[in-house]
């Protein structure tokens, strides 16, 4: 595998941040849509799209880490650390928001 430059590392970080951020936006829309009375199908589609974005961010992170494994001279950047932190936070939000939506649906089914 080729060695990464600092510029390539930062570009990967920006890809991670953008994809993960897109995923977060879709998760937020899914929760808001749930509360607004959207159909399960509409909400599930947003959750699916959010997951795709988060998986894309994770792939970039994994590929970047794999490229840098044998590179003893490359130092990480603050931007890449931020990207990893952002992705990890959004993974947690994905789990939490998904559980919230499921609980809301269960509560609604008991009320109706």
C-alpha positions in Angstrom: 0.0 0.0 0.0 1.2 3.5 -0.7 2.1 5.9 2.1 -0.2 8.7 2.8 0.8 12.3 2.8 -0.6 14.8 5.3 -2.7 16.3 2.6 -4.2 12.9 1.7 -4.9 12.2 5.4 -6.7 15.5 5.7 -8.7 14.8 2.5 -9.7 11.5 4.0 -10.7 13.2 7.2 -12.9 15.7 5.3 -14.6 12.8 3.5 -15.3 11.1 6.9 -16.6 14.3 8.4 -18.9 15.0 5.4 -20.3 11.5 5.1 -20.8 11.1 8.8 -22.4 14.6 9.0 -24.7 13.7 6.1 -25.7 10.5 8.1 -26.3 12.6 11.2 -28.6 15.0 9.3 -30.6 12.0 7.9 -30.9 10.5 11.4 -32.2 13.9 12.7 -34.7 14.0 9.9 -35.8 10.5 10.6 -36.5 11.4 14.3 -38.3 14.6 13.3 -40.3 12.8 10.6 -41.3 10.2 13.2 -42.6 12.9 15.5 -44.4 14.6 12.6 -46.3 11.5 11.8 -44.4 10.3 8.7 -45.0 6.7 7.7 -42.7 3.9 8.9 -41.6 3.4 5.3 -40.5 7.0 5.0 -38.6 7.0 8.3 -37.0 3.7 7.5 -35.8 5.0 4.2 -34.0 7.9 6.0 -32.5 5.5 8.5 -31.2 3.3 5.6 -29.7 6.3 3.8 -28.1 7.5 7.1 -26.6 4.1 7.6 -25.2 4.1 4.1 -23.5 7.5 4.7 -22.1 6.3 8.1 -20.8 3.1 6.5 -19.2 5.1 3.7 -17.4 7.3 6.3 -16.3 4.1 8.1 -14.8 2.7 4.9 -12.8 5.8 4.3 -11.5 5.6 7.9 -10.6 1.9 7.6 -8.9 2.4 4.3 -6.9 5.3 5.6 -5.8 3.4 8.7 -4.8 0.4 6.6 -2.7 2.6 4.3 -0.9 4.0 7.3 -0.2 0.8 9.2 3.3 0.4 7.8 4.2 4.1 7.7 6.3 4.7 10.7 6.9 8.4 9.8 3.4 9.6 9.2 2.0 11.6 12.1 -1.7 11.9 12.5 -3.4 15.2 12.1 -5.8 17.0 14.4 -8.3 17.0 11.6 -8.1 13.2 11.2 -8.5 12.8 15.0 -11.6 15.1 14.8 -13.0 13.0 12.0 -12.6 9.8 13.9 -14.3 11.4 17.0 -17.1 12.7 14.8 -17.7 9.3 13.3 -17.7 7.6 16.7 -20.1 10.1 18.1 -22.5 9.7 15.1 -22.4 5.9 15.5 -23.6 6.4 19.0 -26.3 8.8 17.9 -27.4 6.3 15.2 -27.9 3.6 17.9 -29.7 6.0 20.2 -32.0 7.6 17.6 -32.8 4.2 16.2 -33.8 3.0 19.7 -35.8 6.1 20.3 -37.8 5.6 17.0 -38.5 2.0 17.9 -39.7 3.0 21.4 -41.9 5.7 20.0 -43.4 3.2 17.5 -44.0 0.7 20.3 -45.7 3.4 22.5 -47.9 4.5 19.6 -49.0 0.9 18.9 -50.1 0.6 22.5 -52.0 3.9 22.4 -53.8 3.2 19.1 
